[in-house]
Amino acid sequence: MDLMYILLCILLDILTTSCQDTIQGRIVGGYAPVPYSIKYIVSIQTTDRRHFCGGSLINKYWVITAAHCDIGVNKMMIVAGDYSLIIYEGTEQVILPKLLVPHPEYNSATNNNDIMIIKLRGPVELNNFVSIALLPRQGASIAEGRLCRVSGWGYTNPRGGQIPSTLRTVRLPIISSHKCNNSESFNGDITENMLCAGYSIGGKDACQGDSGGPLVCDGRIYGLVSWGNACADAQFPGVYTDVSKYRKWIDDTMISYSTRCNKNPRISTTA
């Protein structure tokens, strides 16, 4: 094999992009993590087992994801402990949702407040394959340039195609809202409730199918995959819901539903 090719592969591995991914044209520049090493992530699927969004366990009864992943409580199921979507591995736990709680001020036109928590019908079993994710404190900030990890089963090509069979992950730096909001990028569409992450040269990003999945910084979920303009575009980094702005809402909501039955018509619930 040509020496320059070998050196290129080594360099790409250092940059967390595998040589195989480059050959296959995997534009998000990610890699397959060690199986079951990202134990808090869940696959949100339709009842006929089609993955469409990601999420994260925040306790044994609750999952956090994006509000735009709300397709109705009777049309989805939650799969924890999964790695390959096409192989039954014996580690999976399938749990049906009891109710969906999208943020009451979610705006689908602006993508503001794109956050939802899901209460499960029963608790997940915490084991070597399934665990709980930590959340940031209310209002905690993450510094520009900090490397964070986003994971999911979303597309590895901006043109779509098939989703990957196994979980994938990539590390991305936080980009300032000022830079993300300039006229050459999102031109003011980034609200105070959003984070941006990506490289100035593009090539690494979340994509369709990763929605609702976790952006983890310093061991805590600071972001949820929300929206963007194409995938891995140098001009348009990925946009994430800033979870730290919602910690109080999350805690208050979980406490509320552990003590009473709320009749709010905005909430999708079981019949």
Disulfide bonds with the S-S distance in Angstrom:
Cys9-Cys19 2.33
Cys53-Cys69 2.06
Cys148-Cys217 2.07
Cys180-Cys196 2.01
Cys207-Cys231 2.09
